[in-house]
Structure formats: C-alpha cells, structure tokens
Amino acid sequence: SGIGLSLSREIMRMHGGSISATSRPGERTVFRLRF
C-alpha cells in the first residue's frame, strides 16, 4: 500500500539507504533498495 511504501522509505532513509521505483504501464514495476 502507499503508506507501507512511505514508511519503508523513511526507515531506509534513517539508516542511510534509499528505495526507488520505476514503472512501465502494462509491464512491470522495479523497486531498488540501496543499503
């Protein structure tokens, strides 16, 4: 859900990481987690 992604992003940021996402309509969404 949107709130889960927002919370996950904030936790990653607090630990020096990041989350990003790219999406192609009708195809796929890719999430990248950087620790």
Phi, psi and omega in degrees: 000166180300320181290326178295318178293320179297315179295317179299318180298318180295319178297316179298317180299319181297335181257013176085011180252190178205161175231134174225160180219143172231146184220143174241118182307131179078000181241268187213166172237133180245127176253135177243127178250124178245121181259000000 
